[in-house]
Amino acid sequence: MSTDEKLKNKILDEMIKQALENHVNKINKQYPTNQELSTRYTFSAPFEKKDAKTI
């Protein structure tokens, strides 16, 4: 493989890598993370205390 071909392949690899990173970043911005979801759908501390008193 010539130096030119190696350079072309390296540039293409870098472009593909960049495109994939951009795509992943778009997806990450669009959807909430697992941590955000878990905090969104867990009970708050005051609710748990009230619930414990009524039992």
N, C-alpha and C positions, 0 to 999 in steps of 0.2 A: 504494500500500500504506500503510495507516495505521500509526501508531506502535505501536499494540497488536499488530498482525500482525507487525511487525518484531521486537518484543520477544518474542512467542511463538516466532517462528522462531529467534531467537537462543538462547532457552532450550532449545528442542528440539535445535538443533545441538549445544549444550553437553552436553546429556544423552546424545545419541548418541555424541559424542566420548568422554565419560567411560565409557560402557558398552563401547565398543570397546577403550579402554585397559585396562579391568579384564579383559576377555576375553583380550587379548594377554598381560597379566601372569600370568593363570592358566596359559596355555599355556607361557609361558617358565619358570614354576616346575616344570611337569610334565615337561618334556623338557630334557636336557642341551644346552648350547650347542655349536656346532661346535668351539670352542676346547677345551672339556672333553673332547669326543670325540677330538679329535686328540691330546691329551696322554694320554688313556687307552689309545689303541691304537698308540702309538709305542714303539719299543724304548728301554729305559733305557740310559744311558751305559755302565755296567759291562758290560752284556750285549754291546754293540757292541765294546767293547775285547776281551772274551774271544773273541768271534767272529773278530775281526781276527787274533788270535794263532794261532788254529787253522788259518787258511788258508795 
